[in-house]
Amino acid sequence: ERLGMAQDPGSGNPAVPRAMPRRSDGPVRGPRPSEKELRQLLVRGISVSYLETSFKKEVELRFQNTDVNYYAVNEAMLHGPNSKGHGKICPRDGLEGCSYIDAVRIEAAASRRPDPTGPATLMLSWTWGSTVRAVVGAIVRYCEIHRLDKAQTFIWQCALCNNQFLVEDAKAAGEQVPFEDFQKKFRLPIEQTRRVLALFGPWEQPELLSRSWCLYEAHIAEEYTDVPVKYEVAVLPEEEDGLWSALKAGGMQPLLDAFNQVDIQKARASNPDDRRHILRSIDPNLDPGTTAPSKRCQDLEVKIVKRMRDAFCRIIEKLFDEKMGVGAELPYKLLDNVAWVLSTPEGDYWTEAARKVYKFGTEDRGEVQDPDFVCLVLQYRFFLHTTAKTEDENREEMDRLLRMAKGVVDHALEDSAAWAAPIIHIKRAEAVLARLDEKDLESYDILCEAVEVARRNQPALKDLLVAVLRSSATCYVPCDTRPQRVKLDALREARGLMQPISAGYASCCSELAIELSRDTPKEDFGDVWSLLDEADGVFRRLALEHGESYGRHLQEYGHLLLLHGRLEEAEARLFESLEVFGVARTDGRFELSPVLDRTRVRVAKCLKDIAQCALQYRGQAFAAVDLDRALRQVAADLRRQAAQSARSKPHNKLLPGSLDNLAADLWYVRELWAVGVVRGAGGVLELGQVSDLPRAAHTLTGLARCLLQSRDPDRRAKGLVDGLHRLKGTLYQQLEAGDHAAGDIREVVRDMAVVIRELQSRGRAGNWRGAGYEGRGWNRGH
C-alpha cells in the first residue's frame, strides 16, 4: 500500500530475500537527470483516456477480466520479466527497469504516437485492494460528472507512477525504503496538482477512512494553507444506484457514522513501521504503542472529516445537477434528503445549493396529494427560517409554504400513518407562530399534541419525536402548568433517542445542562459540567466549531462559569462565542458590523457577561473604552431592531420588549462599571470603591427594574437585593450626616425600597412573568 510497496496484507509473512541480482548492482545505462528534471518526472501522471482504453485492455488480456486488485496487477504487470518496464532504462536513475508510466512514455516516443502522459492534474487517494474496474470506472465517472477532458486529465496513481522495480529490489534484499523518501514522493504530486481525488468505496463505509496512508494524504493536503489543496471524492459507478436509494430512504447515517469513527491512531497500514512514522510525523511526542489519545491527532481528525464531508456533499450536488439536467424523476423524499445533506456544511455556497434543491422540489406542480411533498415544503420553510439574516427576510415565502402545506393536509386522513410526519411538521410551524404572538401555553399544547402523534408512530418518526420534545422543553409556560421536571424529562427522553455523535445530540446535552442548572445547588453542579463538557467534545469532534449552535452553547457555558466565579474560563468561552457569531477584534476593538439580527441577542449577552467579568477580573488584553463602545453599539442595535420589529409586527409585544429590556440591561452594566461597583465572590456587590453613592443607587435600582421585566430569572437577583439593602443603609447614614441633598437621597431610597420588596416577593413566589421558574435557584434560603 505504501507508494507502491505492495505486499499482500493477508499473508502476515515478512518479505523473504530472493537469490537474484540486485537492480542497483547493474550498470548505469542512461544519463542521470538534473534535480529539476527528476522533479518533473516524479510528478507526471497518466491520462484518464489511456487508463480507460489501453491499460484496461492490457489487464483484460492478462487476467481475462478487470475484477482484479492491484496486488495482483503489481505482481504480473508492474515489475518482473513480463512487465511493460522490463528491459527499459529508467529515466530517473539510468538503471534497467522502469515504472509503468515511464515505459508508456518510452513506447509512445519509439512509435511516434502522442504521449498519453503529462504533468499530473489529480492525485489519487485509494487502496491497493481496489479492483482495476472500480478504480478506472470511478475516475472516468468523475471526469464525466465534472465535464473534464479525459485526454487532458492526468492521474498520479502510486502503483503506476512509482518504479516498482526499485521497491521490489529493496524488498528482495530485506531492506526498507526510508519513510522520508516516501513522504517526499507523496508531497510532490500534491504540490503539483493541488487536487486530491479520494476513492470512496464502498460509499457507506469507505475503506480509506481506516488506512493510515490515505489519512496521511489528507493530512498533507491540510498543511498547505498558502494555496489551498482541493479535496474531492469519487464514488464507484456501480454504487451510485445504492447511494440514490439510500437518499430516497434517508439512510445517510452509515456514512455519517463512518466519518465519526475516523481514528488516526487506530488506522491500519500494511507495514507497521509506516504507521509508526505517520503517527510520529503528526505528533512528534506520541508513543505509537500507547492507547492514550493524542490531542494533535484528534484535531487533525476534525479537519480531515470536515474536508471529506464537504467533498462528499460536492459529489452529491454534481450528481443531482446531472439528474436534474436530463429530466430524471426525483421523488420528493429524495429531494428532501439531498437538500438536508447539502445544508450540513457551513457557508453561503452550501446554503444556496440547498435552497436550489428546495425550490426545484416545491415549484408549482398542480394539485399534489403526497405526504412527502408536504414534508419537503415544511422543511424548506424551516430552512428559510433558520437561514434568514433578518427577522423579516423570507417571511412572505414562509407564509406561502405553510398555507400550501396546510391546504394539502386538510384533505388527508389525520389517522393515516403516512400523513403523521406532515401533520407534526405543521403543528411545529403553528407552535412557532403562537409563541411569536406570546401565546406560550397554546404553543406548548400544540407541541404536546405533536409529541403524541410522533410517539404513536415510533420508531419511524424518531427524529421528529426528538425535535418536538426539544421544542416543547423550550416553551415558557407557568410552573403550575408544567413543573421543571417535565421539561427535564422531555430533554432526557430526546437525548436518549439520539445518536451519541451528532450535532443534535451535542445541542441537546447543552440544553439539558442549562435547564438542570436552574434547579441545582451550586455544590451539586457535577452533572451540569459533565453534560456541558460532553457537548463541547461532540461539537469539536464533528468540526462544528463555527456553527450557531456551538456559539449558543459557548455563551451559556460561559454564563454559568461566570455565575460560579470561574472568571478566566468564563471569559475565554465568551470571547470564543463572539468569534463564532462573527465579532472580530482588531487591536482590542470589537467589530460588530457582521453580526446578524438573529444572533444579536446572544452577542449582547456575551458582551454583558464579559463586562461582568471585567468588574472583577481583567484577563483579556482590551481597553475599557473598547468594551464600553461595544456595549453602547450593541444596545443601540438592539433598540433599533426592537423598533423595527414593533413596526413590522404591531401585535407582537414580546420581542420588542425583550430586546429593549436587554438593551437597558447593557446600559446599566456599563454604569456599574463606570461608578466602580465590583461584583465579588458569590455575586456579592462590593461598594467600597464607589465614590458617587446616589448614582450607584440609581444604577442598581434601574438594573433591578430591568431584571423584574426579564422573561428569564437571573441569579444576580440575590446579589442585587443584598447590595441594595447595604447601599440603602449607607445612604440613610449620609442623609443623617447631611452629605448629600436630602431630596435626591429620599427619592432614590424610596425607589430602592419599592424594588427590594418586589424582588423579594417575586423570588419567594417564583413568579417571573409566568416563566415557569420555581424560584429555587438564586433565592435558596434567602
ZIHU-V266408 format. One line per field, one symbol per residue. ss: DSSP state (h for helix, s for strand, l for the rest). psi: psi as a letter, one per 30 degrees, with the letter a starting at -180 (. if undefined). burial: I if it has 16 or more other ideal C-beta (glycine too) atoms within 10 Angstrom, else O. A space follows every 10 residues. Layout:
ss = ???
psi = ???
burial = ???
This chain:
ss = lsllslllll llllllllll llhhhlllll llllhhhhhh hhlsssshhh hhhhhhhhhh hhhlllllsh hhhhhhhhll llllllllsl lllllslllh hhhhhhhhhh llllllsssl lsssslllll shhhhhhhhh hhhhhllllh hhlssslhhh hllhhhhhhh hhllllllhh hhhhhhhhhh hhhlssssss llhhhlhhhh shhhhhhhhh hhhlllllls ssssslhhhh hhhhhhhhhl llhhhhhhhh lllhhhlsll lhhhhhhhhh hhllllllll llllhhhhhh hhhhhhhhhh hhhhhhhhhh hhhhhlllll lhhhhhhhhh hhhllllhhh hhhhhhhhhh hhllllllll hhhhhhhhhh hhhhhhhlll llllhhhhhh hhhhhhhhhl llllllhhhh hhhhhhhhhh hhhhhhlllh hhhhhhhhhh hhhhhhllll lhhhhhhhhh hhhlllllll lllhhhhhhh hhhhhhhlll llhhhhhhhh hhhhhhhlll lhhhlhhhhh hhhhhhhhhh hllllllhhh hhhhhhhhhh hhhlllhhhh hhhhhhhhhh lllsssllss slllllhhhh hhhhhhhhhh hhhhllllll lllhhhhhhh hhhhhhhhhh hhhhhhhhll llhhhhhhhh hhhhhhhhhh hhhhhllssl hhhlssllll llhhhhhhhh hhhhhhhhll lllllhhhhh hhhhhhhhhh hhhhhhhlll lhhhhhhhhh hhhhhhhhhh hhhhhlllll llllllllll ll
psi = ekhfikkjff egklkkkkil kkefflljfl kklleeeeee efgklkkeee efdeeeeeee eefglghklf eeeeefffll fglefkfkkk fefglkjlle eeeeeeeeee ghlkjgllkk fkkkjakffl leeeeeeeee eeeeeghkjf fgjkkjkeef fljfeeeeee eegglkkkee eeeefeeefe eeegkkjkjj klefikeffg keeeeeeeee effjfejkkk jllkkkeffe eeeeeeeefg hfeeeeeeef gkjeffllke jeeeeeeeee fejfgkjffl fkkkeeeeee eeeeeeeeee eeeeeeeeee eeeeegglkj leeeeeeeee effellleee eeeeeeeeee fgljgakkik eeeeeeeeee eeeeeffkfl efkgeeeeee eeeeeeeeef gljfgkefge eeeeeeeeee eeeeefggie eeeeeeeeee eeeeefhlge heeeeeeeee eefgkjlkff ejlefeeeee eeeeefflkf ileeeeeeee eeeeeeffgk lefhgeeeee eeeeeeeeee eghhfgleee eeeeeeeeee eefggieeee eeeeeeeeee ggjlkjhfkk jfefklefge eeeeeeeeee eeefffkiek illeeeeeee eeeeeeeeee eeeeeeefif fjfeeeeeee eeeeeeeeee eeeefgkkja kggkkkgfgk eieeeeeeee eeeeeeeffk eklkffeeee eeeeeeeeee eeeeeefgfl keeeeeeeee eeeeeeeeee eeeefgiihg fgkfggdegk g.
burial = IIIIIIIOOO OOOOIOOOOO OOIOOOOOOO OOIOOOOOOO IIIIIIIIII IIOOIIOIIO OOOOOIOIII IIIIIIIIIO OOIIIOOIII IIIOIIIIII IIIIIIOOOO OOOOOIIOOI IIIIIIIIII IIIIIIIIII IIIOIOOIOI OOIIIIIIII IIIIIIIIII IIOOOOIOIO OIIOIIOIII OIIIIIIIII IIIIOIIIII IIIIIIIIII IIOOOOOOIO IIIIIIIOIO OOIIOIIIOO OIOOIIOIII OIOIIOIOII IOOIIIIIIO OIIOOIOOOO OOOIOOIIOI IIOIIIIIII IIIIIIIIII OOOOOOOOOI IIIIIIIIII IIIIIIOOOI IOIIIIIIOO IIOOOOOOOI IIIIIIIIII IIIIOOIIOO OOIIOOOIOO IIOIIIOIIO OIOOOOOOII IIIIIIIIII IIOIIOOIOI IIIIIIIIII IOIIOOIOOO IOOIIIIIII IIIOIIIIIO OIOIOOIIOI IIIIIOIIOO IIIIIIIIII IIIIIIIIII OOOOIOOIIO IIOIIIOIIO IIIIIOIIII IIIIIIIIII IIIIIOIOOI IIIIIIIIOI IIIOIOOOOI OIOOIOIIII IIIIIIIIII IIIIIOIOOI OIOOOOIOOI IOIIIOIIIO IIOIIIOOIO OOOIIIIIII IIIIIIIIII IIIOIIIIIO OOIOIIIOOI OOIIOIIIII IIIIIIIOOI IOIIIIIIII IIIIOOIIOO IOOOIOOOOO OOOOIOOIIO IIOOIIOOII OIIOOIOIOO IIIIIOIIIO OO
